[in-house]
């Protein structure tokens, strides 16, 4: 079972945002298209959601991952960004897997994706990292380039392991998932328009 990250209380944050929106757990579940029990389990910190599950829940609130984890932070204006100016979208989601392995997935965003209508991400997938069993699906186009390691990418019925130097580009309305099934870290630079996370 996934463990909860003690540095950031995902459950309390989701509960506060849901209450501020004036929604019951059931109403949020209906808007997000997830089971009612999933909202309850996340809010009570019984589970730490995968990236895909949390993003789906947040869609019911009309907010992105950056707004969820760092609501007070304003993205730097640019046009240039140092490594510490990238917006962390996911490292607070714990992904302890059976057997004690760590499937950490870190997605860091360059600048203000909304104002540019383009989300550029630096993605790091540690061994066993996975966007989640719930496939991602949204109205965008996305592409990326594998800089280091290898990554299994599923788009619709197509599954392929891409290695460093290989790339992808697809219509994000097709259900998709990203997994590092190797024993080495994978690094990807990606873009998505319009922004999704």
LUMGU-517075 format. One record per residue: residue in one letter; x, y, z of N, C-alpha, C in turn; residue number from 1. Coordinates in pm, whole numbers, plus 50000, padded with zeros to 5 digits. Example, Ala and Ser with C-alpha at 12.3 -4.5 7.8 and 13.67 -1.06 7.14 Angstrom:
+---+-------+-------+-------+-------+-------+-------+-------+-------+-------+-----+
! r !    nu !    nv !    nw !   cau !   cav !   caw !    cu !    cv !    cw !   k !
+---+-------+-------+-------+-------+-------+-------+-------+-------+-------+-----+
! a ! 51319 ! 49431 ! 50780 ! 51230 ! 49550 ! 50780 ! 51320 ! 49670 ! 50780 !   1 !
! s ! 51285 ! 49775 ! 50708 ! 51367 ! 49894 ! 50714 ! 51290 ! 50003 ! 50787 !   2 !
+---+-------+-------+-------+-------+-------+-------+-------+-------+-------+-----+
This chain:
+---+-------+-------+-------+-------+-------+-------+-------+-------+-------+-----+
! r !    nu !    nv !    nw !   cau !   cav !   caw !    cu !    cv !    cw !   k !
+---+-------+-------+-------+-------+-------+-------+-------+-------+-------+-----+
! x ! 50085 ! 49881 ! 50000 ! 50000 ! 50000 ! 50000 ! 50088 ! 50124 ! 50000 !   1 !
! x ! 50046 ! 50228 ! 49932 ! 50121 ! 50353 ! 49928 ! 50118 ! 50419 ! 50065 !   2 !
! x ! 50229 ! 50476 ! 50107 ! 50238 ! 50545 ! 50235 ! 50221 ! 50694 ! 50215 !   3 !
! x ! 50182 ! 50763 ! 50321 ! 50158 ! 50906 ! 50314 ! 50284 ! 50985 ! 50345 !   4 !
! x ! 50312 ! 51088 ! 50267 ! 50426 ! 51176 ! 50285 ! 50401 ! 51264 ! 50407 !   5 !
! x ! 50490 ! 51258 ! 50507 ! 50470 ! 51334 ! 50631 ! 50504 ! 51482 ! 50617 !   6 !
! x ! 50574 ! 51521 ! 50513 ! 50612 ! 51660 ! 50498 ! 50494 ! 51747 ! 50454 !   7 !
! x ! 50398 ! 51690 ! 50390 ! 50286 ! 51767 ! 50337 ! 50161 ! 51684 ! 50359 !   8 !
! x ! 50062 ! 51740 ! 50425 ! 49940 ! 51666 ! 50455 ! 49842 ! 51679 ! 50337 !   9 !
! x ! 49853 ! 51585 ! 50245 ! 49769 ! 51587 ! 50126 ! 49622 ! 51581 ! 50164 !  10 !
! x ! 49588 ! 51495 ! 50260 ! 49449 ! 51479 ! 50302 ! 49390 ! 51608 ! 50356 !  11 !
! x ! 49463 ! 51674 ! 50445 ! 49413 ! 51799 ! 50504 ! 49400 ! 51907 ! 50398 !  12 !
! x ! 49494 ! 51913 ! 50307 ! 49488 ! 52015 ! 50201 ! 49368 ! 51990 ! 50110 !  13 !
! x ! 49345 ! 51864 ! 50070 ! 49230 ! 51833 ! 49986 ! 49100 ! 51865 ! 50059 !  14 !
! x ! 49092 ! 51828 ! 50187 ! 48972 ! 51856 ! 50266 ! 48944 ! 52007 ! 50271 !  15 !
! x ! 49049 ! 52085 ! 50298 ! 49032 ! 52231 ! 50306 ! 48986 ! 52289 ! 50173 !  16 !
! x ! 49044 ! 52242 ! 50064 ! 49005 ! 52294 ! 49932 ! 48862 ! 52253 ! 49896 !  17 !
! x ! 48825 ! 52130 ! 49931 ! 48688 ! 52083 ! 49904 ! 48587 ! 52164 ! 49983 !  18 !
! x ! 48618 ! 52188 ! 50110 ! 48526 ! 52266 ! 50195 ! 48515 ! 52409 ! 50144 !  19 !
! x ! 48627 ! 52469 ! 50103 ! 48625 ! 52605 ! 50049 ! 48541 ! 52613 ! 49922 !  20 !
! x ! 48537 ! 52504 ! 49847 ! 48455 ! 52500 ! 49724 ! 48309 ! 52469 ! 49754 !  21 !
! x ! 48279 ! 52438 ! 49880 ! 48141 ! 52408 ! 49919 ! 48090 ! 52276 ! 49864 !  22 !
! x ! 48179 ! 52177 ! 49852 ! 48140 ! 52048 ! 49797 ! 48147 ! 51939 ! 49903 !  23 !
! x ! 48053 ! 51846 ! 49898 ! 48062 ! 51727 ! 49982 ! 48160 ! 51631 ! 49915 !  24 !
! x ! 48203 ! 51529 ! 49986 ! 48291 ! 51429 ! 49926 ! 48224 ! 51366 ! 49804 !  25 !
! x ! 48098 ! 51336 ! 49816 ! 48024 ! 51273 ! 49707 ! 48016 ! 51366 ! 49585 !  26 !
! x ! 47991 ! 51494 ! 49609 ! 47984 ! 51590 ! 49498 ! 48119 ! 51602 ! 49426 !  27 !
! x ! 48228 ! 51609 ! 49504 ! 48360 ! 51617 ! 49442 ! 48389 ! 51489 ! 49363 !  28 !
! x ! 48355 ! 51375 ! 49419 ! 48377 ! 51248 ! 49350 ! 48303 ! 51245 ! 49216 !  29 !
! x ! 48179 ! 51294 ! 49215 ! 48101 ! 51297 ! 49091 ! 48164 ! 51392 ! 48989 !  30 !
! x ! 48206 ! 51510 ! 49034 ! 48268 ! 51607 ! 48943 ! 48399 ! 51556 ! 48886 !  31 !
! x ! 48475 ! 51483 ! 48968 ! 48605 ! 51434 ! 48926 ! 48598 ! 51299 ! 48854 !  32 !
! x ! 48485 ! 51231 ! 48867 ! 48472 ! 51100 ! 48804 ! 48552 ! 50992 ! 48875 !  33 !
! x ! 48555 ! 51000 ! 49009 ! 48625 ! 50898 ! 49088 ! 48528 ! 50840 ! 49191 !  34 !
! x ! 48557 ! 50723 ! 49246 ! 48470 ! 50667 ! 49349 ! 48469 ! 50754 ! 49474 !  35 !
! x ! 48353 ! 50763 ! 49539 ! 48338 ! 50843 ! 49661 ! 48441 ! 50801 ! 49767 !  36 !
! x ! 48462 ! 50671 ! 49781 ! 48555 ! 50621 ! 49883 ! 48697 ! 50672 ! 49859 !  37 !
! x ! 48731 ! 50699 ! 49735 ! 48866 ! 50747 ! 49705 ! 48890 ! 50885 ! 49767 !  38 !
! x ! 48790 ! 50972 ! 49761 ! 48802 ! 51105 ! 49822 ! 48821 ! 51089 ! 49973 !  39 !
! x ! 48739 ! 51005 ! 50034 ! 48747 ! 50982 ! 50178 ! 48884 ! 50925 ! 50216 !  40 !
! x ! 48932 ! 50827 ! 50141 ! 49061 ! 50765 ! 50173 ! 49177 ! 50862 ! 50160 !  41 !
! x ! 49171 ! 50951 ! 50064 ! 49278 ! 51051 ! 50048 ! 49269 ! 51153 ! 50161 !  42 !
! x ! 49148 ! 51202 ! 50190 ! 49133 ! 51305 ! 50294 ! 49171 ! 51254 ! 50432 !  43 !
! x ! 49152 ! 51127 ! 50458 ! 49188 ! 51071 ! 50589 ! 49329 ! 51012 ! 50589 !  44 !
! x ! 49402 ! 51035 ! 50479 ! 49540 ! 50989 ! 50464 ! 49554 ! 50837 ! 50477 !  45 !
! x ! 49449 ! 50764 ! 50439 ! 49460 ! 50619 ! 50435 ! 49544 ! 50576 ! 50316 !  46 !
! x ! 49543 ! 50656 ! 50211 ! 49628 ! 50632 ! 50094 ! 49687 ! 50764 ! 50049 !  47 !
! x ! 49799 ! 50754 ! 49981 ! 49854 ! 50869 ! 49912 ! 49825 ! 50843 ! 49765 !  48 !
! x ! 49754 ! 50931 ! 49698 ! 49713 ! 50904 ! 49561 ! 49829 ! 50908 ! 49463 !  49 !
! x ! 49813 ! 50835 ! 49353 ! 49910 ! 50844 ! 49244 ! 49895 ! 50981 ! 49179 !  50 !
! x ! 49990 ! 51016 ! 49094 ! 49984 ! 51142 ! 49022 ! 49854 ! 51149 ! 48941 !  51 !
! x ! 49821 ! 51040 ! 48870 ! 49701 ! 51042 ! 48785 ! 49574 ! 51055 ! 48868 !  52 !
! x ! 49568 ! 50987 ! 48981 ! 49448 ! 50995 ! 49065 ! 49433 ! 51134 ! 49126 !  53 !
! x ! 49542 ! 51189 ! 49180 ! 49532 ! 51322 ! 49240 ! 49494 ! 51424 ! 49135 !  54 !
! x ! 49552 ! 51415 ! 49016 ! 49517 ! 51511 ! 48910 ! 49370 ! 51501 ! 48873 !  55 !
! x ! 49318 ! 51379 ! 48869 ! 49177 ! 51358 ! 48837 ! 49088 ! 51420 ! 48946 !  56 !
! x ! 49123 ! 51400 ! 49071 ! 49046 ! 51459 ! 49182 ! 49051 ! 51611 ! 49174 !  57 !
! x ! 49170 ! 51666 ! 49150 ! 49185 ! 51812 ! 49144 ! 49108 ! 51873 ! 49027 !  58 !
! x ! 49087 ! 51796 ! 48920 ! 49009 ! 51847 ! 48807 ! 48866 ! 51879 ! 48852 !  59 !
! x ! 48816 ! 51806 ! 48951 ! 48683 ! 51833 ! 49005 ! 48677 ! 51965 ! 49082 !  60 !
! x ! 48792 ! 52013 ! 49126 ! 48800 ! 52142 ! 49195 ! 48844 ! 52254 ! 49101 !  61 !
! x ! 48884 ! 52216 ! 48979 ! 48929 ! 52316 ! 48882 ! 49065 ! 52374 ! 48914 !  62 !
! x ! 49151 ! 52297 ! 48980 ! 49285 ! 52345 ! 49014 ! 49391 ! 52248 ! 48964 !  63 !
! x ! 49512 ! 52297 ! 48947 ! 49624 ! 52214 ! 48904 ! 49710 ! 52173 ! 49021 !  64 !
! x ! 49810 ! 52093 ! 48993 ! 49899 ! 52042 ! 49097 ! 49979 ! 52155 ! 49163 !  65 !
! x ! 50024 ! 52251 ! 49085 ! 50099 ! 52364 ! 49142 ! 50015 ! 52441 ! 49241 !  66 !
! x ! 49887 ! 52465 ! 49207 ! 49797 ! 52536 ! 49298 ! 49772 ! 52455 ! 49424 !  67 !
! x ! 49772 ! 52324 ! 49411 ! 49747 ! 52237 ! 49527 ! 49865 ! 52238 ! 49623 !  68 !
! x ! 49986 ! 52219 ! 49569 ! 50103 ! 52207 ! 49655 ! 50167 ! 52340 ! 49694 !  69 !
! x ! 50160 ! 52439 ! 49607 ! 50225 ! 52567 ! 49636 ! 50134 ! 52683 ! 49597 !  70 !
! x ! 50020 ! 52698 ! 49667 ! 49922 ! 52800 ! 49628 ! 49971 ! 52943 ! 49643 !  71 !
! x ! 50066 ! 52966 ! 49730 ! 50115 ! 53101 ! 49755 ! 50227 ! 53141 ! 49660 !  72 !
! x ! 50285 ! 53044 ! 49593 ! 50402 ! 53072 ! 49509 ! 50359 ! 53124 ! 49372 !  73 !
! x ! 50420 ! 53232 ! 49332 ! 50400 ! 53285 ! 49196 ! 50516 ! 53237 ! 49111 !  74 !
! x ! 50487 ! 53177 ! 48997 ! 50597 ! 53131 ! 48912 ! 50683 ! 53250 ! 48869 !  75 !
! x ! 50815 ! 53231 ! 48867 ! 50901 ! 53340 ! 48821 ! 50867 ! 53376 ! 48676 !  76 !
! x ! 50884 ! 53501 ! 48642 ! 50844 ! 53552 ! 48511 ! 50933 ! 53505 ! 48397 !  77 !
! x ! 51061 ! 53480 ! 48424 ! 51151 ! 53439 ! 48317 ! 51202 ! 53560 ! 48241 !  78 !
! x ! 51262 ! 53548 ! 48131 ! 51256 ! 53431 ! 48043 ! 51351 ! 53318 ! 48080 !  79 !
! x ! 51433 ! 53334 ! 48184 ! 51529 ! 53231 ! 48220 ! 51499 ! 53183 ! 48361 !  80 !
! x ! 51528 ! 53054 ! 48388 ! 51491 ! 52994 ! 48515 ! 51606 ! 52909 ! 48568 !  81 !
! x ! 51643 ! 52932 ! 48694 ! 51744 ! 52847 ! 48756 ! 51676 ! 52719 ! 48803 !  82 !
! x ! 51754 ! 52619 ! 48836 ! 51699 ! 52490 ! 48878 ! 51607 ! 52504 ! 48999 !  83 !
! x ! 51641 ! 52594 ! 49093 ! 51556 ! 52608 ! 49212 ! 51431 ! 52691 ! 49187 !  84 !
! x ! 51413 ! 52745 ! 49066 ! 51293 ! 52820 ! 49033 ! 51186 ! 52735 ! 48964 !  85 !
! x ! 51219 ! 52609 ! 48935 ! 51119 ! 52520 ! 48874 ! 51015 ! 52484 ! 48979 !  86 !
! x ! 50890 ! 52480 ! 48939 ! 50778 ! 52454 ! 49030 ! 50760 ! 52304 ! 49049 !  87 !
! x ! 50776 ! 52258 ! 49172 ! 50764 ! 52117 ! 49207 ! 50617 ! 52078 ! 49209 !  88 !
! x ! 50578 ! 51986 ! 49124 ! 50438 ! 51945 ! 49116 ! 50408 ! 51814 ! 49188 !  89 !
! x ! 50508 ! 51732 ! 49216 ! 50475 ! 51597 ! 49263 ! 50560 ! 51538 ! 49373 !  90 !
! x ! 50674 ! 51591 ! 49409 ! 50764 ! 51519 ! 49498 ! 50704 ! 51498 ! 49637 !  91 !
! x ! 50597 ! 51568 ! 49670 ! 50534 ! 51549 ! 49801 ! 50437 ! 51431 ! 49803 !  92 !
! x ! 50419 ! 51368 ! 49687 ! 50335 ! 51248 ! 49681 ! 50426 ! 51130 ! 49706 !  93 !
! x ! 50404 ! 51060 ! 49817 ! 50485 ! 50944 ! 49851 ! 50438 ! 50825 ! 49770 !  94 !
! x ! 50531 ! 50743 ! 49728 ! 50493 ! 50626 ! 49648 ! 50568 ! 50502 ! 49696 !  95 !
! x ! 50563 ! 50475 ! 49826 ! 50628 ! 50354 ! 49878 ! 50553 ! 50234 ! 49825 !  96 !
! x ! 50625 ! 50145 ! 49763 ! 50564 ! 50031 ! 49697 ! 50586 ! 49904 ! 49777 !  97 !
! x ! 50509 ! 49798 ! 49748 ! 50529 ! 49670 ! 49818 ! 50676 ! 49628 ! 49810 !  98 !
! x ! 50727 ! 49574 ! 49917 ! 50867 ! 49533 ! 49920 ! 50960 ! 49645 ! 49962 !  99 !
! x ! 50905 ! 49765 ! 49988 ! 50984 ! 49876 ! 50037 ! 51054 ! 49957 ! 49931 ! 100 !
! x ! 51032 ! 49927 ! 49803 ! 51098 ! 50005 ! 49699 ! 51032 ! 50141 ! 49684 ! 101 !
! x ! 51111 ! 50239 ! 49644 ! 51063 ! 50376 ! 49632 ! 51040 ! 50408 ! 49484 ! 102 !
! x ! 50916 ! 50436 ! 49448 ! 50884 ! 50468 ! 49309 ! 50863 ! 50616 ! 49289 ! 103 !
! x ! 50954 ! 50697 ! 49340 ! 50938 ! 50842 ! 49336 ! 50933 ! 50896 ! 49194 ! 104 !
! x ! 50838 ! 50985 ! 49172 ! 50822 ! 51055 ! 49045 ! 50824 ! 51203 ! 49076 ! 105 !
! x ! 50918 ! 51275 ! 49016 ! 50929 ! 51419 ! 49038 ! 50905 ! 51491 ! 48906 ! 106 !
! x ! 50800 ! 51572 ! 48903 ! 50769 ! 51656 ! 48788 ! 50789 ! 51800 ! 48829 ! 107 !
! x ! 50877 ! 51872 ! 48757 ! 50904 ! 52013 ! 48788 ! 50872 ! 52095 ! 48665 ! 108 !
! x ! 50794 ! 52199 ! 48685 ! 50744 ! 52282 ! 48574 ! 50828 ! 52407 ! 48555 ! 109 !
! x ! 50850 ! 52442 ! 48429 ! 50922 ! 52564 ! 48392 ! 50821 ! 52679 ! 48383 ! 110 !
! x ! 50838 ! 52781 ! 48467 ! 50758 ! 52904 ! 48457 ! 50609 ! 52887 ! 48476 ! 111 !
! x ! 50533 ! 52983 ! 48425 ! 50388 ! 52988 ! 48439 ! 50323 ! 52925 ! 48316 ! 112 !
! x ! 50286 ! 52799 ! 48329 ! 50231 ! 52724 ! 48216 ! 50101 ! 52785 ! 48164 ! 113 !
! x ! 50017 ! 52833 ! 48253 ! 49887 ! 52887 ! 48210 ! 49902 ! 53012 ! 48125 ! 114 !
! x ! 49989 ! 53102 ! 48167 ! 50000 ! 53228 ! 48092 ! 50062 ! 53207 ! 47954 ! 115 !
! x ! 50137 ! 53099 ! 47937 ! 50198 ! 53070 ! 47808 ! 50123 ! 52962 ! 47730 ! 116 !
! x ! 50021 ! 52902 ! 47794 ! 49944 ! 52794 ! 47735 ! 50034 ! 52677 ! 47692 ! 117 !
! x ! 50142 ! 52659 ! 47767 ! 50238 ! 52553 ! 47737 ! 50302 ! 52508 ! 47868 ! 118 !
! x ! 50295 ! 52379 ! 47894 ! 50357 ! 52325 ! 48014 ! 50482 ! 52249 ! 47974 ! 119 !
! x ! 50596 ! 52294 ! 48024 ! 50724 ! 52227 ! 48000 ! 50767 ! 52167 ! 48133 ! 120 !
! x ! 50799 ! 52038 ! 48130 ! 50834 ! 51967 ! 48253 ! 50970 ! 51901 ! 48244 ! 121 !
! x ! 51040 ! 51902 ! 48357 ! 51158 ! 51819 ! 48378 ! 51106 ! 51704 ! 48463 ! 122 !
! x ! 51111 ! 51581 ! 48409 ! 51051 ! 51465 ! 48476 ! 51161 ! 51367 ! 48517 ! 123 !
! x ! 51158 ! 51324 ! 48643 ! 51252 ! 51224 ! 48692 ! 51171 ! 51107 ! 48747 ! 124 !
! x ! 51192 ! 50990 ! 48688 ! 51126 ! 50866 ! 48730 ! 51230 ! 50775 ! 48793 ! 125 !
! x ! 51222 ! 50758 ! 48925 ! 51311 ! 50663 ! 48991 ! 51261 ! 50522 ! 48955 ! 126 !
! x ! 51343 ! 50418 ! 48979 ! 51296 ! 50282 ! 48950 ! 51159 ! 50256 ! 49013 ! 127 !
! x ! 51069 ! 50196 ! 48940 ! 50932 ! 50162 ! 48979 ! 50836 ! 50280 ! 48982 ! 128 !
! x ! 50881 ! 50400 ! 48945 ! 50790 ! 50515 ! 48941 ! 50684 ! 50492 ! 48834 ! 129 !
! x ! 50565 ! 50541 ! 48862 ! 50450 ! 50514 ! 48776 ! 50352 ! 50630 ! 48793 ! 130 !
! x ! 50295 ! 50678 ! 48684 ! 50194 ! 50783 ! 48698 ! 50066 ! 50727 ! 48758 ! 131 !
! x ! 50050 ! 50596 ! 48763 ! 49937 ! 50534 ! 48830 ! 49859 ! 50439 ! 48741 ! 132 !
! x ! 49787 ! 50348 ! 48804 ! 49707 ! 50252 ! 48730 ! 49592 ! 50321 ! 48656 ! 133 !
! x ! 49545 ! 50434 ! 48709 ! 49444 ! 50512 ! 48640 ! 49516 ! 50588 ! 48529 ! 134 !
! x ! 49477 ! 50563 ! 48406 ! 49544 ! 50628 ! 48294 ! 49511 ! 50776 ! 48290 ! 135 !
! x ! 49607 ! 50856 ! 48246 ! 49587 ! 50999 ! 48225 ! 49510 ! 51017 ! 48094 ! 136 !
! x ! 49426 ! 51118 ! 48087 ! 49351 ! 51147 ! 47965 ! 49302 ! 51290 ! 47975 ! 137 !
! x ! 49335 ! 51374 ! 47877 ! 49298 ! 51515 ! 47881 ! 49306 ! 51574 ! 47742 ! 138 !
! x ! 49245 ! 51689 ! 47724 ! 49242 ! 51754 ! 47593 ! 49367 ! 51838 ! 47572 ! 139 !
! x ! 49473 ! 51773 ! 47529 ! 49601 ! 51839 ! 47502 ! 49675 ! 51759 ! 47398 ! 140 !
! x ! 49789 ! 51810 ! 47360 ! 49888 ! 51734 ! 47285 ! 50013 ! 51737 ! 47370 ! 141 !
! x ! 50085 ! 51625 ! 47372 ! 50207 ! 51625 ! 47452 ! 50316 ! 51545 ! 47384 ! 142 !
! x ! 50436 ! 51583 ! 47416 ! 50551 ! 51516 ! 47360 ! 50667 ! 51526 ! 47456 ! 143 !
! x ! 50768 ! 51444 ! 47434 ! 50883 ! 51448 ! 47522 ! 51002 ! 51377 ! 47462 ! 144 !
! x ! 51115 ! 51396 ! 47526 ! 51243 ! 51341 ! 47483 ! 51308 ! 51275 ! 47605 ! 145 !
! x ! 51344 ! 51148 ! 47592 ! 51410 ! 51076 ! 47700 ! 51557 ! 51114 ! 47701 ! 146 !
! x ! 51600 ! 51177 ! 47810 ! 51737 ! 51225 ! 47823 ! 51827 ! 51118 ! 47883 ! 147 !
! x ! 51771 ! 51040 ! 47976 ! 51851 ! 50942 ! 48050 ! 51763 ! 50822 ! 48083 ! 148 !
! x ! 51821 ! 50702 ! 48079 ! 51748 ! 50582 ! 48117 ! 51648 ! 50537 ! 48013 ! 149 !
! x ! 51543 ! 50469 ! 48061 ! 51438 ! 50423 ! 47972 ! 51304 ! 50429 ! 48045 ! 150 !
! x ! 51197 ! 50446 ! 47966 ! 51065 ! 50466 ! 48022 ! 50962 ! 50392 ! 47938 ! 151 !
! x ! 50875 ! 50318 ! 48005 ! 50765 ! 50252 ! 47936 ! 50651 ! 50351 ! 47923 ! 152 !
! x ! 50604 ! 50370 ! 47799 ! 50494 ! 50463 ! 47774 ! 50382 ! 50387 ! 47705 ! 153 !
! x ! 50262 ! 50400 ! 47761 ! 50143 ! 50339 ! 47701 ! 50057 ! 50451 ! 47649 ! 154 !
! x ! 50017 ! 50443 ! 47522 ! 49926 ! 50539 ! 47460 ! 49818 ! 50457 ! 47390 ! 155 !
! x ! 49696 ! 50462 ! 47444 ! 49590 ! 50377 ! 47391 ! 49631 ! 50231 ! 47408 ! 156 !
! x ! 49633 ! 50157 ! 47297 ! 49673 ! 50015 ! 47300 ! 49820 ! 49995 ! 47270 ! 157 !
! x ! 49893 ! 50103 ! 47241 ! 50035 ! 50093 ! 47207 ! 50122 ! 50108 ! 47331 ! 158 !
! x ! 50215 ! 50015 ! 47347 ! 50308 ! 50019 ! 47460 ! 50449 ! 50008 ! 47403 ! 159 !
! x ! 50537 ! 50097 ! 47452 ! 50674 ! 50093 ! 47402 ! 50768 ! 50141 ! 47512 ! 160 !
! x ! 50886 ! 50083 ! 47517 ! 50990 ! 50128 ! 47609 ! 51083 ! 50217 ! 47528 ! 161 !
! x ! 51088 ! 50344 ! 47568 ! 51176 ! 50440 ! 47500 ! 51305 ! 50453 ! 47580 ! 162 !
! x ! 51416 ! 50460 ! 47507 ! 51548 ! 50474 ! 47568 ! 51601 ! 50615 ! 47543 ! 163 !
! x ! 51707 ! 50651 ! 47612 ! 51769 ! 50782 ! 47595 ! 51790 ! 50810 ! 47447 ! 164 !
! x ! 51749 ! 50929 ! 47404 ! 51762 ! 50969 ! 47264 ! 51635 ! 50948 ! 47184 ! 165 !
! x ! 51537 ! 50878 ! 47241 ! 51410 ! 50855 ! 47173 ! 51304 ! 50950 ! 47228 ! 166 !
! x ! 51196 ! 50966 ! 47152 ! 51095 ! 51068 ! 47187 ! 50954 ! 51017 ! 47159 ! 167 !
! x ! 50856 ! 51095 ! 47203 ! 50715 ! 51064 ! 47180 ! 50638 ! 51192 ! 47155 ! 168 !
! x ! 50525 ! 51179 ! 47086 ! 50433 ! 51290 ! 47061 ! 50298 ! 51228 ! 47030 ! 169 !
! x ! 50193 ! 51271 ! 47103 ! 50062 ! 51211 ! 47083 ! 49949 ! 51302 ! 47128 ! 170 !
! x ! 49828 ! 51266 ! 47090 ! 49706 ! 51334 ! 47130 ! 49671 ! 51283 ! 47270 ! 171 !
! x ! 49673 ! 51372 ! 47369 ! 49653 ! 51333 ! 47508 ! 49511 ! 51290 ! 47542 ! 172 !
! x ! 49420 ! 51302 ! 47445 ! 49285 ! 51249 ! 47469 ! 49288 ! 51097 ! 47472 ! 173 !
! x ! 49395 ! 51037 ! 47417 ! 49412 ! 50892 ! 47427 ! 49460 ! 50859 ! 47567 ! 174 !
! x ! 49403 ! 50756 ! 47631 ! 49449 ! 50719 ! 47766 ! 49598 ! 50684 ! 47762 ! 175 !
! x ! 49674 ! 50735 ! 47859 ! 49817 ! 50712 ! 47859 ! 49874 ! 50700 ! 48000 ! 176 !
! x ! 49991 ! 50638 ! 48006 ! 50055 ! 50609 ! 48134 ! 50206 ! 50604 ! 48112 ! 177 !
! x ! 50282 ! 50645 ! 48213 ! 50428 ! 50643 ! 48209 ! 50479 ! 50561 ! 48328 ! 178 !
! x ! 50571 ! 50466 ! 48301 ! 50626 ! 50381 ! 48407 ! 50774 ! 50356 ! 48385 ! 179 !
! x ! 50850 ! 50358 ! 48493 ! 50990 ! 50319 ! 48486 ! 50998 ! 50177 ! 48541 ! 180 !
! x ! 51009 ! 50081 ! 48451 ! 51014 ! 49941 ! 48493 ! 51159 ! 49890 ! 48499 ! 181 !
! x ! 51254 ! 49979 ! 48479 ! 51396 ! 49942 ! 48486 ! 51448 ! 49964 ! 48627 ! 182 !
! x ! 51571 ! 49927 ! 48648 ! 51635 ! 49947 ! 48778 ! 51714 ! 50076 ! 48785 ! 183 !
! x ! 51705 ! 50158 ! 48681 ! 51780 ! 50284 ! 48675 ! 51685 ! 50403 ! 48663 ! 184 !
! x ! 51730 ! 50518 ! 48703 ! 51652 ! 50641 ! 48693 ! 51631 ! 50679 ! 48545 ! 185 !
! x ! 51513 ! 50734 ! 48516 ! 51483 ! 50786 ! 48382 ! 51455 ! 50935 ! 48394 ! 186 !
! x ! 51506 ! 51013 ! 48297 ! 51484 ! 51157 ! 48296 ! 51426 ! 51194 ! 48160 ! 187 !
! x ! 51320 ! 51275 ! 48162 ! 51250 ! 51315 ! 48041 ! 51227 ! 51466 ! 48045 ! 188 !
! x ! 51236 ! 51531 ! 47930 ! 51194 ! 51670 ! 47915 ! 51069 ! 51662 ! 47828 ! 189 !
! x ! 50958 ! 51719 ! 47877 ! 50831 ! 51708 ! 47803 ! 50762 ! 51842 ! 47792 ! 190 !
! x ! 50664 ! 51846 ! 47702 ! 50581 ! 51965 ! 47685 ! 50438 ! 51920 ! 47661 ! 191 !
! x ! 50344 ! 52003 ! 47706 ! 50203 ! 51972 ! 47693 ! 50128 ! 52104 ! 47667 ! 192 !
! x ! 50044 ! 52105 ! 47565 ! 49967 ! 52225 ! 47536 ! 49826 ! 52185 ! 47495 ! 193 !
! x ! 49724 ! 52246 ! 47558 ! 49734 ! 52333 ! 47675 ! 49780 ! 52255 ! 47799 ! 194 !
! x ! 49825 ! 52327 ! 47904 ! 49875 ! 52262 ! 48025 ! 49771 ! 52171 ! 48088 ! 195 !
! x ! 49820 ! 52065 ! 48152 ! 49729 ! 51970 ! 48216 ! 49748 ! 51960 ! 48366 ! 196 !
! x ! 49872 ! 51944 ! 48413 ! 49896 ! 51921 ! 48556 ! 49879 ! 52044 ! 48640 ! 197 !
+---+-------+-------+-------+-------+-------+-------+-------+-------+-------+-----+
